[in-house]
Every structure is written in C-alpha cells, then in structure tokens.
Amino acid sequence: MEQAVRLIYFLAESPDQLCSRLLQRSAHLLLEQITEGGEPDQLQLQEAGSQGSEEQ
C-alpha cells in the first residue's frame, strides 16, 4: 500500500484526492469485513485500489 501511495504522488495530477478516495474505499472494505466477522480479503483491497485509479 505504501508503494502504491508513493507511485500515485509521483505520477498523478491530483494525488491528494486520489489517495483520499483509495484510503476511504480501503477503510470501508475493512469495516465491512469486520462487521461480517471475516478477515479482509486481499483481492478486495486490491480491487479498491484499482477502482480508485480508474476514477482519476
């Protein structure tokens, strides 16, 4: 995740907005997993990151 944030800041025109959306989506997925009593799914977290970059 840290490497992804560094890359976003290096390449993106508005990295603050993009990272904000990425972190919000990741936090939302983690909260969903916690409330369901399951473990965070790595694939879902990766998908959240790719969705955030598509919105840019």
Backbone hydrogen bonds in HBPLUS format (Angstrom, degrees):
<---DONOR---> <-ACCEPTOR-->    atom                        ^
c    i                          cat <-CA-CA->   ^        H-A-AA   ^      H-
h    n   atom  resd res      DA  || num        DHA   H-A  angle D-A-AA Bond
n    s   type  num  typ     dist DA aas  dist angle  dist       angle   num
A0005-VAL N   A0001-MET O   3.02 MM   4  6.35 157.2  2.07 153.4 158.7     1
A0006-ARG N   A0002-GLU O   3.05 MM   4  6.31 160.1  2.09 148.2 153.6     2
A0007-LEU N   A0003-GLN O   2.98 MM   4  6.17 159.3  2.02 147.4 152.8     3
A0008-ILE N   A0004-ALA O   2.92 MM   4  6.14 157.5  1.97 149.2 155.6     4
A0009-TYR N   A0005-VAL O   3.00 MM   4  6.25 164.4  2.03 153.0 156.2     5
A0010-PHE N   A0006-ARG O   3.01 MM   4  6.21 140.8  2.17 140.6 151.8     6
A0010-PHE N   A0007-LEU O   3.13 MM   3  4.97 121.9  2.49  90.7 105.8     7
A0011-LEU N   A0007-LEU O   2.91 MM   4  6.09 153.4  1.98 153.7 159.7     8
A0012-ALA N   A0008-ILE O   2.80 MM   4  5.33 163.4  1.83 149.9 155.2     9
A0018-LEU N   A0014-SER O   3.29 MM   4  6.54 168.2  2.30 154.3 157.8    10
A0019-CYS N   A0015-PRO O   2.85 MM   4  5.88 168.8  1.86 153.8 157.0    11
A0020-SER N   A0016-ASP O   2.97 MM   4  5.99 151.0  2.05 139.7 148.4    12
A0021-ARG N   A0017-GLN O   3.02 MM   4  6.28 160.8  2.06 150.2 154.1    13
A0022-LEU N   A0018-LEU O   2.97 MM   4  6.19 158.4  2.01 147.7 154.3    14
A0023-LEU N   A0019-CYS O   2.88 MM   4  6.04 166.6  1.89 153.3 156.0    15
A0024-GLN N   A0020-SER O   2.94 MM   4  6.08 157.2  1.99 147.9 154.8    16
A0025-ARG N   A0021-ARG O   2.95 MM   4  6.06 163.8  1.97 149.7 153.8    17
A0026-SER N   A0022-LEU O   2.98 MM   4  6.15 160.1  2.02 147.6 153.5    18
A0027-ALA N   A0023-LEU O   2.91 MM   4  6.01 160.1  1.95 146.0 151.5    19
A0028-HIS N   A0024-GLN O   2.92 MM   4  6.10 155.1  1.98 145.6 152.9    20
A0029-LEU N   A0025-ARG O   2.98 MM   4  6.24 160.2  2.02 150.0 154.5    21
A0030-LEU N   A0026-SER O   2.98 MM   4  6.23 157.5  2.03 148.1 154.5    22
A0031-LEU N   A0027-ALA O   2.91 MM   4  6.15 159.8  1.95 152.0 157.1    23
A0032-GLU N   A0028-HIS O   2.99 MM   4  6.24 154.5  2.06 147.8 154.8    24
A0033-GLN N   A0029-LEU O   3.03 MM   4  6.28 157.6  2.08 146.9 152.6    25
A0034-ILE N   A0030-LEU O   2.93 MM   4  6.19 155.5  1.99 149.7 156.6    26
A0035-THR N   A0031-LEU O   2.97 MM   4  6.14 165.6  1.99 151.8 155.0    27
A0036-GLU N   A0032-GLU O   3.04 MM   4  6.18 140.3  2.20 141.7 152.3    28
A0038-GLY N   A0033-GLN O   2.97 MM   5  5.21 140.4  2.13 159.1 157.1    29
A0037-GLY N   A0034-ILE O   3.04 MM   3  5.02 148.5  2.14  98.6 108.5    30
A0044-GLN N   A0041-ASP O   3.04 MM   3  5.37 120.2  2.41 105.7 119.6    31
A0045-LEU N   A0041-ASP O   3.20 MM   4  6.59 155.5  2.26 153.0 160.0    32
A0046-GLN N   A0042-GLN O   3.02 MM   4  6.27 153.7  2.09 147.9 154.9    33
A0047-GLU N   A0043-LEU O   2.91 MM   4  6.14 153.3  1.98 147.8 155.4    34
A0048-ALA N   A0044-GLN O   2.97 MM   4  6.20 147.5  2.07 143.8 152.3    35
A0049-GLY N   A0045-LEU O   3.20 MM   4  6.50 151.0  2.29 141.0 147.8    36
A0050-SER N   A0046-GLN O   3.05 MM   4  6.39 152.3  2.13 146.5 154.0    37
A0051-GLN N   A0047-GLU O   2.90 MM   4  6.10 149.2  2.00 148.1 156.3    38
A0052-GLY N   A0048-ALA O   3.07 MM   4  6.26 154.4  2.14 144.5 150.8    39
A0053-SER N   A0049-GLY O   3.25 MM   4  6.50 149.6  2.34 141.6 148.7    40
A0054-GLU N   A0050-SER O   3.14 MM   4  6.29 140.6  2.30 137.9 148.0    41
A0055-GLU N   A0051-GLN O   3.24 MM   4  6.48 137.0  2.44 143.3 152.9    42
